[in-house]
Amino acid sequence: MVRLAQAVQLAPAVGNVELPRTYVLPGDHLSVRLPAGTSTQSINSAKFTPATTHGYAVKAYTAPVVHANPAAIKSDVAPAE
């Protein structure tokens, strides 16, 4: 389990989005809502702030965002009828 702040900073200049919870388990997939008018292709990094087991924030980690080929992405969400 990884504990972290609920806010994730997306760059460049998208701002913060909120995670649905303050922890991630191995194999988890979390989704966030982007601000209106934001293209996923415009995001190139995400800054996370991990927390200790006691809830104290530690050094932030910036992860690159890799844009996959949409045709290669598997979805576990059934298409709308």
Summary of the structure (lengths in Angstrom):
residues: 81
radius of gyration: 14.2
end to end distance: 36.1
largest distance: 45.4
contacts: 144
relative contact order: 0.24
helix: 7%
strand: 31%
